[in-house]
Protein backbone atom coordinates (compact mmCIF):
# COMPACT_ATOMS: atom_id res chain seq x y z
CA UNK A 1 0.00 0.00 0.00
CA UNK A 2 1.35 3.40 -0.88
CA UNK A 3 0.01 6.86 -1.49
CA UNK A 4 -3.32 8.16 -0.23
CA UNK A 5 -6.00 5.53 0.19
CA UNK A 6 -9.74 5.95 0.60
CA UNK A 7 -11.26 4.13 3.55
CA UNK A 8 -14.81 3.16 4.27
CA UNK A 9 -16.83 4.77 7.05
CA UNK A 10 -16.01 1.90 9.43
CA UNK A 11 -13.07 -0.48 9.38
CA UNK A 12 -12.56 -3.24 11.95
CA UNK A 13 -9.05 -4.61 12.44
CA UNK A 14 -9.01 -7.89 14.39
CA UNK A 15 -6.16 -10.06 15.59
CA UNK A 16 -4.65 -11.80 18.54
CA UNK A 17 -2.40 -10.19 21.13
CA UNK A 18 0.82 -8.86 19.57
CA UNK A 19 -0.38 -9.82 16.07
CA UNK A 20 0.42 -6.44 14.50
CA UNK A 21 -3.19 -5.25 14.34
CA UNK A 22 -2.47 -1.81 15.85
CA UNK A 23 0.51 -1.24 13.56
CA UNK A 24 -1.62 -2.12 10.53
CA UNK A 25 -4.46 0.16 11.69
CA UNK A 26 -2.00 3.05 12.10
CA UNK A 27 -0.69 2.46 8.57
CA UNK A 28 -4.26 2.61 7.21
CA UNK A 29 -4.90 5.86 9.09
CA UNK A 30 -1.66 7.45 7.86
CA UNK A 31 -2.31 6.44 4.27
CA UNK A 32 -5.74 8.07 4.33
CA UNK A 33 -4.06 11.47 4.06
CA UNK A 34 -6.56 12.84 6.60
CA UNK A 35 -5.75 14.49 9.92
CA UNK A 36 -5.59 11.72 12.53
CA UNK A 37 -7.18 11.21 15.93
CA UNK A 38 -6.21 8.37 18.24
CA UNK A 39 -8.56 7.28 21.02
CA UNK A 40 -6.69 5.20 23.58
CA UNK A 41 -8.63 2.95 25.92
CA UNK A 42 -5.71 1.49 27.91
CA UNK A 43 -5.08 2.42 31.52
CA UNK A 44 -1.60 2.46 33.06
CA UNK A 45 -1.99 0.61 36.33
CA UNK A 46 1.65 -0.49 36.58
CA UNK A 47 5.13 0.40 35.32
CA UNK A 48 5.07 -2.19 32.55
CA UNK A 49 1.87 -0.73 31.09
CA UNK A 50 3.14 2.86 31.49
CA UNK A 51 6.24 1.91 29.48
CA UNK A 52 4.15 0.17 26.82
CA UNK A 53 1.89 3.21 26.44
CA UNK A 54 4.90 5.55 26.26
CA UNK A 55 6.46 3.38 23.54
CA UNK A 56 3.24 3.41 21.52
CA UNK A 57 3.01 7.20 21.84
CA UNK A 58 6.63 7.61 20.76
CA UNK A 59 6.26 5.22 17.83
CA UNK A 60 3.07 6.99 16.62
CA UNK A 61 4.73 10.39 16.66
CA UNK A 62 3.29 13.79 17.46
CA UNK A 63 1.03 14.21 14.45
CA UNK A 64 -1.96 12.50 16.08
CA UNK A 65 -4.62 14.13 18.27
CA UNK A 66 -4.68 11.69 21.19
CA UNK A 67 -7.61 11.29 23.58
CA UNK A 68 -7.63 8.88 26.51
CA UNK A 69 -11.04 7.27 26.99
CA UNK A 70 -10.94 4.12 29.11
CA UNK A 71 -14.73 4.27 29.65
CA UNK A 72 -16.30 7.24 27.83
CA UNK A 73 -15.50 6.10 24.29
CA UNK A 74 -18.69 7.38 22.64
CA UNK A 75 -18.23 10.84 24.09
CA UNK A 76 -14.57 10.87 23.05
CA UNK A 77 -15.49 9.91 19.48
CA UNK A 78 -18.18 12.60 19.26
CA UNK A 79 -15.62 15.20 20.41
CA UNK A 80 -13.12 14.48 17.61
CA UNK A 81 -12.74 17.05 14.83
CA UNK A 82 -15.01 16.35 11.87
CA UNK A 83 -12.98 15.31 8.85
CA UNK A 84 -10.38 13.49 10.93
CA UNK A 85 -9.86 9.79 10.61
CA UNK A 86 -10.25 8.23 14.06
CA UNK A 87 -8.39 5.15 15.27
CA UNK A 88 -9.87 3.51 18.37
CA UNK A 89 -7.32 1.26 20.06
CA UNK A 90 -8.70 -0.90 21.38
CA UNK A 91 -12.23 -2.17 21.88
CA UNK A 92 -10.94 -5.11 23.93
CA UNK A 93 -9.46 -2.95 26.68
CA UNK A 94 -12.50 -0.66 26.59
CA UNK A 95 -14.82 -3.63 27.06
CA UNK A 96 -12.65 -4.95 29.90
CA UNK A 97 -12.81 -1.56 31.58
CA UNK A 98 -16.60 -1.51 31.26
CA UNK A 99 -17.01 -5.03 32.66
CA UNK A 100 -14.81 -4.20 35.63
CA UNK A 101 -16.86 -1.02 36.20
CA UNK A 102 -20.11 -3.08 36.11
CA UNK A 103 -21.55 -1.12 33.17
CA UNK A 104 -24.38 -2.59 31.10
CA UNK A 105 -22.64 -3.87 27.98
CA UNK A 106 -25.51 -4.29 25.49
CA UNK A 107 -26.62 -0.67 25.80
CA UNK A 108 -23.02 0.56 25.58
CA UNK A 109 -22.42 -1.44 22.37
CA UNK A 110 -25.51 0.11 20.77
CA UNK A 111 -24.32 3.57 21.81
CA UNK A 112 -20.91 2.92 20.22
CA UNK A 113 -22.47 1.84 16.92
CA UNK A 114 -24.61 4.96 16.93
CA UNK A 115 -21.59 7.18 17.70
CA UNK A 116 -19.62 5.62 14.83
CA UNK A 117 -22.53 6.10 12.40
CA UNK A 118 -22.93 9.74 13.47
CA UNK A 119 -19.24 10.64 13.32
CA UNK A 120 -18.26 12.86 10.38
CA UNK A 121 -15.31 10.82 9.12
CA UNK A 122 -13.85 7.33 8.82
CA UNK A 123 -13.34 5.26 11.97
CA UNK A 124 -10.93 2.36 12.42
CA UNK A 125 -11.60 0.08 15.39
CA UNK A 126 -8.94 -2.32 16.67
CA UNK A 127 -10.13 -5.36 18.62
CA UNK A 128 -8.86 -8.75 19.75
CA UNK A 129 -10.31 -11.88 18.19
CA UNK A 130 -11.08 -13.96 21.26
CA UNK A 131 -12.85 -16.88 19.63
CA UNK A 132 -9.71 -18.80 18.74
CA UNK A 133 -8.52 -19.51 22.28
CA UNK A 134 -9.46 -21.79 25.12
CA UNK A 135 -12.69 -21.53 27.06
CA UNK A 136 -11.87 -19.34 30.09
CA UNK A 137 -12.01 -21.16 33.40
CA UNK A 138 -13.68 -18.34 35.37
CA UNK A 139 -17.19 -16.90 35.09
CA UNK A 140 -15.78 -13.38 34.50
CA UNK A 141 -13.50 -14.71 31.77
CA UNK A 142 -16.40 -16.45 30.04
CA UNK A 143 -18.58 -13.34 30.40
CA UNK A 144 -15.81 -11.25 28.82
CA UNK A 145 -15.30 -13.70 25.94
CA UNK A 146 -19.02 -13.72 25.14
CA UNK A 147 -19.28 -9.93 25.39
CA UNK A 148 -16.18 -9.43 23.20
CA UNK A 149 -17.46 -11.86 20.61
CA UNK A 150 -20.82 -10.08 20.52
CA UNK A 151 -19.17 -6.64 20.20
CA UNK A 152 -16.89 -7.85 17.41
CA UNK A 153 -19.87 -9.34 15.53
CA UNK A 154 -21.87 -6.11 15.88
CA UNK A 155 -19.01 -3.92 14.68
CA UNK A 156 -18.17 -6.33 11.84
CA UNK A 157 -21.78 -6.39 10.64
CA UNK A 158 -21.70 -2.59 10.22
CA UNK A 159 -18.17 -2.36 8.81
CA UNK A 160 -17.42 -2.18 5.10
CA UNK A 161 -13.90 -3.51 5.72
CA UNK A 162 -12.92 -6.17 8.27
CA UNK A 163 -9.29 -7.22 8.41
CA UNK A 164 -7.76 -10.10 10.36
CA UNK A 165 -4.08 -9.61 11.15
CA UNK A 166 -2.06 -12.73 11.88
CA UNK A 167 1.72 -12.60 12.43
CA UNK A 168 1.73 -9.09 10.94
CA UNK A 169 -0.05 -10.17 7.75
CA UNK A 170 -3.39 -8.46 7.07
CA UNK A 171 -6.15 -10.45 5.36
CA UNK A 172 -9.46 -8.88 4.34
CA UNK A 173 -12.30 -11.06 5.55
CA UNK A 174 -14.95 -8.54 4.48
CA UNK A 175 -14.41 -5.94 1.78
CA UNK A 176 -11.09 -5.27 0.03
CA UNK A 177 -7.80 -3.98 1.37
CA UNK A 178 -6.95 -0.57 -0.04
N, C-alpha and C positions, 0 to 999 in steps of 0.2 A: 504494500500500500504506500503510495506517495502522493504528494500534492493535497489539494483540498478535496475532502469527500463530503457528500451529503448524507446525513443520517436521518433515520425515521424519527418520529415523535418520541417513541419509547424503544430503548434497546435494553435487553437483559443479558448480562454476562455472568454465566454460571461456571463453577469449577470447585474443586476441592481446595483444602487449605494449601497454601504455597504453590498453587498450580500456575500462577502467572495471570490470573484473571484481572487483578487490579492494574497491572502493567499494561495489559491489552486494552482495558477500558480507557486508561489515560492516553494511549496512542490514538484511539478513536476520537477522543475529545480534542486532542491537539490537531489532528488532521481535518477536523471540521472547519478550521479557520475562524471559528467564532470565539468571542471572549469566553473564558472558562470559570465556572464556579465548582467548588468541591465541597460537598457536605459530608463531614466526617462523623461517624456514629460511635467510634471507639472511645473508651474512657481509660485514662491512665491511672490504674490503681496500684501499680508497682513500678519499680525502676526498669524492669525489662520492657514493659509496655511503653513507658515514657521514652525509652531509647528507640523502640520500634516506630513510634509516632514521629519522633524527631527525624529519623532516617527517611521516612516517607515524605515528610515535609521538605527536607533538603533535596531529595531526589526529584520531587515534583517541580521545584523551583518557585520563584516568587511571582509568576505571572498567572496565578490562580487566585480567585476570591474564595477564601476558605471560611466555612461556617461549621462550628461544632454543634451537633444536634443529637446527643445520645438518646433523647426521648421525643422531642418536639420536631420530628422530621417534616411533617406536613407544613408547619408554620415556617420552618427554615426554607423549604422549597418555595413557598409562596413569596418569601421576602427576597428571592434572588432577582437580579436585574433581568428584565424581559430582553430576549435576544441572546442571552448567554446560553451556552450548553452547560448542563448541570450533570455532574458525576456524583452519585450517591454511593459511598463506600463505607460500610456495606449494610445490606438489609439483614444479614445474619446477626451482626452485633446489635443492631437496632432492635430486632425481635427479642434477642436475649435480654437486653435492657428492659424492654416492656414486660416480659414474663417475670423478671425478678422484681419489678415494680408493681406486680399484680394488676396490670392494665388489661382491659378487655380486648383481646386480639382481633376478633372478627370485625368489630366496628373500626378499629384502627386501620386494618387492611383496606377496608372500603374507603376510609378517609384518604389514605395514601393514593389509591387509584384515582380518586376524584382530584386530588392535588396535582397529580401528574397530568391528567387530562386538561386541567385548567391552566397549567403553566404555559407561558408564551415562548417556549423554545424546546429543543430536544433534551431528553433526559436519558442518562445511562445509569442503570442500576446494577450494582455488583452484588452477588449473593452466592452463598455456598450451596452446592448440590449435596444434600444430606441423605438421599435415598440409596446411595451405593455402599453405605457402611453397615455395621452391625446394628442389631436392635439394642438400643440403650437399656441398661439394666436397672435404671431408676425411673420412678414415675415422672419426675421433672424432665429427665432426658427424653422419655417417650413423648411427653407433651410438647417439648420443644421440637422434636423431629416432625411430629404431625403438623404443628403450626408452621414450621419452616417449609415443609412440603406444600401446604395449602397456599402460603404466601407466594412461593415460587410459581405454582400453577396459575394463580390469579394474575400475577404480573406477566407471565409468559403468554397467557391468553389474550392480553391487551397489546403486547409488544408486536411490532412489525419485524424486529430482528432479535433472535435469541441465539446466543453463542455459548458453546461449551468449550472451556479451555482446559486442556489436559497436557501436563508437562510442557507448558508454554505454547502449545499449538492450538490456535483457535479453529473451531469447526462450527459453521452455521448449522443449527438444527431447525431453524425457522427463518425464512427470508434468505437474503444473500449478503455475504461480506462485501463491504465497499472496496 
